[in-house]
Amino acid sequence: MTRKWNKWTPEEDALLRELWASDVKMDVIASHFPNRQHFTVYEHARRVLGLPQRRIPQPFDDVLSWRLISAQLQKAPATAKALADATGLKHSTVAGLLKNRHGRLVFISGYVRHTTRCLPVRVWALGNGRDAHKPRALTATERKRRYMKKLRKKEPERIDAWAAKVRVRKQMKSGELVRRDPAAAWIGTTTHQTAP
């Protein structure tokens, strides 16, 4: 089945130009053209009509949120999670605002390792400084070594039990440890005497 393409009329182009110059959201502009998709309206405005990139003022909530975040960053550099906890904002909101202002108002002053996954987490600071070098992620062996070291401090008896199991397994594989057959142990070592 062939699709019928609807050409843009001069009236639609004029309406699009008028709406594009206003401060309304793109969803509202697209709703004025019910037979066209959101992306189609945007592409027609930018590519065919040559309209400039839209500069929509920030919502008032973003301005207030940024003020809260920048007040916390003036005290000390912090991670996005720490900023979210301190300001009461959602983590996704804080991360989005930091990402949008990265390179202009904030920079990455360093990295800390995430406690459970050992991934480097960004530490943000105010200013237009140079970003810190991102450390490489830990390998599986390094993560296990860190975990075992932490476990050795917290639960040494658990480590000892685990090490004993490993030793027994290793001895069994190498043939150094021979386990008796439970059936043979049950029979025992009694000798049968025969009658003369």
Salt bridges, closest charged atoms under 4 A:
GLU12 OE1 - ARG36 NH2 3.23
ASP13 OD1 - HIS44 NE2 2.83
ASP27 OD1 - HIS38 NE2 3.23
GLU43 OE1 - ARG47 NE 2.41
ASP85 OD2 - LYS81 NZ 3.23
ASP131 OD2 - HIS102 NE2 2.73
GLU142 OE2 - ARG136 NH2 2.77
GLU155 OE1 - ARG158 NH1 3.71
